Amino acid sequence: MNVLIYGKPGCPSCSKSVQFCNQNNISYSYHTVGVDITKEQLLEKVGKPVRSVPQIFINEGDGFFEHVGGYEDFVEKMK
């Protein structure tokens, strides 16, 4: 499984998402909104207006990344 996390510095939920991945040996890549990706590009990826971070996508090995939402959505999906 691979995870893409789109977040911003100083965001507590972004930090928790990274920590969750590290604690559960989940491979992830972190992208900073406004540096690595624009808000407009993230909007295109998500497919709807983005008002908060993190925005998390997962890939279970099929090459397709599924948008799961924020930190709480991500943790729930992983249960």
CNS distance restraints for C-alpha pairs under 8 A (distance, minus, plus):
assign (resid   1 and name CA) (resid  26 and name CA) 6.80 0.50 0.50
assign (resid   1 and name CA) (resid  27 and name CA) 6.62 0.50 0.50
assign (resid   1 and name CA) (resid  58 and name CA) 7.08 0.50 0.50
assign (resid   1 and name CA) (resid  59 and name CA) 5.58 0.50 0.50
assign (resid   1 and name CA) (resid  60 and name CA) 4.57 0.50 0.50
assign (resid   1 and name CA) (resid  61 and name CA) 5.93 0.50 0.50
assign (resid   2 and name CA) (resid  26 and name CA) 6.87 0.50 0.50
assign (resid   2 and name CA) (resid  27 and name CA) 5.09 0.50 0.50
assign (resid   2 and name CA) (resid  28 and name CA) 5.48 0.50 0.50
assign (resid   2 and name CA) (resid  29 and name CA) 7.97 0.50 0.50
assign (resid   2 and name CA) (resid  58 and name CA) 5.82 0.50 0.50
assign (resid   2 and name CA) (resid  59 and name CA) 5.11 0.50 0.50
assign (resid   2 and name CA) (resid  60 and name CA) 6.63 0.50 0.50
assign (resid   2 and name CA) (resid  61 and name CA) 7.55 0.50 0.50
assign (resid   3 and name CA) (resid  26 and name CA) 7.40 0.50 0.50
assign (resid   3 and name CA) (resid  27 and name CA) 6.24 0.50 0.50
assign (resid   3 and name CA) (resid  28 and name CA) 4.39 0.50 0.50
assign (resid   3 and name CA) (resid  29 and name CA) 6.40 0.50 0.50
assign (resid   3 and name CA) (resid  56 and name CA) 7.03 0.50 0.50
assign (resid   3 and name CA) (resid  57 and name CA) 5.71 0.50 0.50
assign (resid   3 and name CA) (resid  58 and name CA) 4.51 0.50 0.50
assign (resid   3 and name CA) (resid  59 and name CA) 6.28 0.50 0.50
assign (resid   4 and name CA) (resid  28 and name CA) 5.66 0.50 0.50
assign (resid   4 and name CA) (resid  29 and name CA) 5.14 0.50 0.50
assign (resid   4 and name CA) (resid  30 and name CA) 6.11 0.50 0.50
assign (resid   4 and name CA) (resid  31 and name CA) 7.53 0.50 0.50
assign (resid   4 and name CA) (resid  56 and name CA) 5.68 0.50 0.50
assign (resid   4 and name CA) (resid  57 and name CA) 5.10 0.50 0.50
assign (resid   4 and name CA) (resid  58 and name CA) 6.37 0.50 0.50
assign (resid   5 and name CA) (resid  14 and name CA) 7.69 0.50 0.50
assign (resid   5 and name CA) (resid  17 and name CA) 7.69 0.50 0.50
assign (resid   5 and name CA) (resid  18 and name CA) 7.89 0.50 0.50
assign (resid   5 and name CA) (resid  28 and name CA) 7.15 0.50 0.50
assign (resid   5 and name CA) (resid  29 and name CA) 6.22 0.50 0.50
assign (resid   5 and name CA) (resid  30 and name CA) 4.81 0.50 0.50
assign (resid   5 and name CA) (resid  31 and name CA) 6.13 0.50 0.50
assign (resid   5 and name CA) (resid  54 and name CA) 6.34 0.50 0.50
assign (resid   5 and name CA) (resid  55 and name CA) 6.01 0.50 0.50
assign (resid   5 and name CA) (resid  56 and name CA) 4.71 0.50 0.50
assign (resid   5 and name CA) (resid  57 and name CA) 6.67 0.50 0.50
assign (resid   6 and name CA) (resid  14 and name CA) 7.94 0.50 0.50
assign (resid   6 and name CA) (resid  30 and name CA) 5.99 0.50 0.50
assign (resid   6 and name CA) (resid  31 and name CA) 4.82 0.50 0.50
assign (resid   6 and name CA) (resid  32 and name CA) 5.84 0.50 0.50
assign (resid   6 and name CA) (resid  33 and name CA) 6.20 0.50 0.50
assign (resid   6 and name CA) (resid  53 and name CA) 6.76 0.50 0.50
assign (resid   6 and name CA) (resid  54 and name CA) 5.35 0.50 0.50
assign (resid   6 and name CA) (resid  55 and name CA) 5.16 0.50 0.50
assign (resid   6 and name CA) (resid  56 and name CA) 6.30 0.50 0.50
assign (resid   7 and name CA) (resid  11 and name CA) 7.20 0.50 0.50
assign (resid   7 and name CA) (resid  14 and name CA) 5.64 0.50 0.50
assign (resid   7 and name CA) (resid  30 and name CA) 7.30 0.50 0.50
assign (resid   7 and name CA) (resid  31 and name CA) 6.34 0.50 0.50
assign (resid   7 and name CA) (resid  32 and name CA) 5.17 0.50 0.50
assign (resid   7 and name CA) (resid  33 and name CA) 5.68 0.50 0.50
assign (resid   7 and name CA) (resid  53 and name CA) 5.16 0.50 0.50
assign (resid   7 and name CA) (resid  54 and name CA) 4.55 0.50 0.50
assign (resid   7 and name CA) (resid  55 and name CA) 6.74 0.50 0.50
assign (resid   8 and name CA) (resid  14 and name CA) 7.05 0.50 0.50
assign (resid   8 and name CA) (resid  32 and name CA) 5.31 0.50 0.50
assign (resid   8 and name CA) (resid  33 and name CA) 5.78 0.50 0.50
assign (resid   8 and name CA) (resid  53 and name CA) 6.98 0.50 0.50
assign (resid   8 and name CA) (resid  54 and name CA) 7.51 0.50 0.50
assign (resid   9 and name CA) (resid  32 and name CA) 7.42 0.50 0.50
assign (resid  10 and name CA) (resid  15 and name CA) 7.90 0.50 0.50
assign (resid  11 and name CA) (resid  15 and name CA) 6.41 0.50 0.50
assign (resid  11 and name CA) (resid  53 and name CA) 7.53 0.50 0.50
assign (resid  11 and name CA) (resid  54 and name CA) 7.98 0.50 0.50
assign (resid  12 and name CA) (resid  16 and name CA) 6.21 0.50 0.50
assign (resid  13 and name CA) (resid  17 and name CA) 6.12 0.50 0.50
assign (resid  13 and name CA) (resid  53 and name CA) 7.46 0.50 0.50
assign (resid  13 and name CA) (resid  54 and name CA) 6.58 0.50 0.50
assign (resid  13 and name CA) (resid  70 and name CA) 7.92 0.50 0.50
assign (resid  13 and name CA) (resid  71 and name CA) 5.94 0.50 0.50
assign (resid  14 and name CA) (resid  18 and name CA) 6.46 0.50 0.50
assign (resid  14 and name CA) (resid  53 and name CA) 6.76 0.50 0.50
assign (resid  14 and name CA) (resid  54 and name CA) 5.18 0.50 0.50
assign (resid  14 and name CA) (resid  71 and name CA) 7.17 0.50 0.50
assign (resid  15 and name CA) (resid  19 and name CA) 6.13 0.50 0.50
assign (resid  16 and name CA) (resid  20 and name CA) 5.97 0.50 0.50
assign (resid  16 and name CA) (resid  71 and name CA) 7.30 0.50 0.50
assign (resid  17 and name CA) (resid  21 and name CA) 6.35 0.50 0.50
assign (resid  17 and name CA) (resid  54 and name CA) 7.82 0.50 0.50
assign (resid  17 and name CA) (resid  71 and name CA) 5.71 0.50 0.50
assign (resid  17 and name CA) (resid  74 and name CA) 7.98 0.50 0.50
assign (resid  18 and name CA) (resid  22 and name CA) 6.24 0.50 0.50
assign (resid  18 and name CA) (resid  28 and name CA) 7.90 0.50 0.50
assign (resid  18 and name CA) (resid  30 and name CA) 7.97 0.50 0.50
assign (resid  19 and name CA) (resid  23 and name CA) 6.05 0.50 0.50
assign (resid  20 and name CA) (resid  24 and name CA) 6.13 0.50 0.50
assign (resid  21 and name CA) (resid  25 and name CA) 5.86 0.50 0.50
assign (resid  21 and name CA) (resid  26 and name CA) 4.69 0.50 0.50
assign (resid  21 and name CA) (resid  27 and name CA) 6.88 0.50 0.50
assign (resid  21 and name CA) (resid  28 and name CA) 6.96 0.50 0.50
assign (resid  22 and name CA) (resid  26 and name CA) 6.27 0.50 0.50
assign (resid  22 and name CA) (resid  27 and name CA) 7.94 0.50 0.50
assign (resid  31 and name CA) (resid  35 and name CA) 7.91 0.50 0.50
assign (resid  31 and name CA) (resid  36 and name CA) 5.64 0.50 0.50
assign (resid  31 and name CA) (resid  37 and name CA) 7.03 0.50 0.50
assign (resid  32 and name CA) (resid  36 and name CA) 5.27 0.50 0.50
assign (resid  32 and name CA) (resid  37 and name CA) 6.64 0.50 0.50
assign (resid  33 and name CA) (resid  37 and name CA) 5.14 0.50 0.50
assign (resid  33 and name CA) (resid  38 and name CA) 5.82 0.50 0.50
assign (resid  33 and name CA) (resid  39 and name CA) 6.45 0.50 0.50
assign (resid  33 and name CA) (resid  42 and name CA) 7.88 0.50 0.50
assign (resid  34 and name CA) (resid  38 and name CA) 4.92 0.50 0.50
assign (resid  34 and name CA) (resid  39 and name CA) 6.60 0.50 0.50
assign (resid  37 and name CA) (resid  41 and name CA) 6.18 0.50 0.50
assign (resid  37 and name CA) (resid  42 and name CA) 6.71 0.50 0.50
assign (resid  38 and name CA) (resid  42 and name CA) 6.31 0.50 0.50
assign (resid  39 and name CA) (resid  43 and name CA) 6.12 0.50 0.50
assign (resid  39 and name CA) (resid  50 and name CA) 7.80 0.50 0.50
assign (resid  40 and name CA) (resid  44 and name CA) 6.40 0.50 0.50
assign (resid  41 and name CA) (resid  45 and name CA) 6.40 0.50 0.50
assign (resid  42 and name CA) (resid  46 and name CA) 6.09 0.50 0.50
assign (resid  42 and name CA) (resid  50 and name CA) 7.53 0.50 0.50
assign (resid  43 and name CA) (resid  47 and name CA) 5.75 0.50 0.50
assign (resid  43 and name CA) (resid  48 and name CA) 5.88 0.50 0.50
assign (resid  43 and name CA) (resid  49 and name CA) 5.72 0.50 0.50
assign (resid  43 and name CA) (resid  50 and name CA) 6.00 0.50 0.50
assign (resid  44 and name CA) (resid  48 and name CA) 7.35 0.50 0.50
assign (resid  46 and name CA) (resid  50 and name CA) 7.48 0.50 0.50
assign (resid  46 and name CA) (resid  67 and name CA) 6.56 0.50 0.50
assign (resid  52 and name CA) (resid  70 and name CA) 7.97 0.50 0.50
assign (resid  53 and name CA) (resid  70 and name CA) 6.56 0.50 0.50
assign (resid  54 and name CA) (resid  69 and name CA) 7.63 0.50 0.50
assign (resid  54 and name CA) (resid  70 and name CA) 5.25 0.50 0.50
assign (resid  54 and name CA) (resid  71 and name CA) 6.53 0.50 0.50
assign (resid  55 and name CA) (resid  67 and name CA) 7.61 0.50 0.50
assign (resid  55 and name CA) (resid  68 and name CA) 7.64 0.50 0.50
assign (resid  55 and name CA) (resid  69 and name CA) 5.31 0.50 0.50
assign (resid  55 and name CA) (resid  70 and name CA) 5.11 0.50 0.50
assign (resid  55 and name CA) (resid  71 and name CA) 7.77 0.50 0.50
assign (resid  56 and name CA) (resid  67 and name CA) 6.03 0.50 0.50
assign (resid  56 and name CA) (resid  68 and name CA) 5.79 0.50 0.50
assign (resid  56 and name CA) (resid  69 and name CA) 5.46 0.50 0.50
assign (resid  56 and name CA) (resid  70 and name CA) 5.90 0.50 0.50
assign (resid  56 and name CA) (resid  71 and name CA) 7.42 0.50 0.50
assign (resid  56 and name CA) (resid  74 and name CA) 6.97 0.50 0.50
assign (resid  57 and name CA) (resid  65 and name CA) 5.64 0.50 0.50
assign (resid  57 and name CA) (resid  66 and name CA) 5.16 0.50 0.50
assign (resid  57 and name CA) (resid  67 and name CA) 4.29 0.50 0.50
assign (resid  57 and name CA) (resid  68 and name CA) 5.61 0.50 0.50
assign (resid  57 and name CA) (resid  69 and name CA) 7.35 0.50 0.50
assign (resid  58 and name CA) (resid  65 and name CA) 5.14 0.50 0.50
assign (resid  58 and name CA) (resid  66 and name CA) 5.27 0.50 0.50
assign (resid  58 and name CA) (resid  67 and name CA) 6.64 0.50 0.50
assign (resid  58 and name CA) (resid  68 and name CA) 7.12 0.50 0.50
assign (resid  59 and name CA) (resid  63 and name CA) 6.36 0.50 0.50
assign (resid  59 and name CA) (resid  64 and name CA) 5.78 0.50 0.50
assign (resid  59 and name CA) (resid  65 and name CA) 4.53 0.50 0.50
assign (resid  59 and name CA) (resid  66 and name CA) 6.37 0.50 0.50
assign (resid  60 and name CA) (resid  64 and name CA) 7.84 0.50 0.50
assign (resid  60 and name CA) (resid  65 and name CA) 7.84 0.50 0.50
assign (resid  68 and name CA) (resid  73 and name CA) 6.14 0.50 0.50
assign (resid  68 and name CA) (resid  74 and name CA) 6.00 0.50 0.50
assign (resid  68 and name CA) (resid  77 and name CA) 7.52 0.50 0.50
assign (resid  69 and name CA) (resid  73 and name CA) 5.58 0.50 0.50
assign (resid  69 and name CA) (resid  74 and name CA) 6.62 0.50 0.50
assign (resid  70 and name CA) (resid  74 and name CA) 6.12 0.50 0.50
assign (resid  71 and name CA) (resid  75 and name CA) 6.28 0.50 0.50
assign (resid  72 and name CA) (resid  76 and name CA) 6.15 0.50 0.50
assign (resid  73 and name CA) (resid  77 and name CA) 6.10 0.50 0.50
assign (resid  74 and name CA) (resid  78 and name CA) 6.28 0.50 0.50
assign (resid  75 and name CA) (resid  79 and name CA) 6.61 0.50 0.50
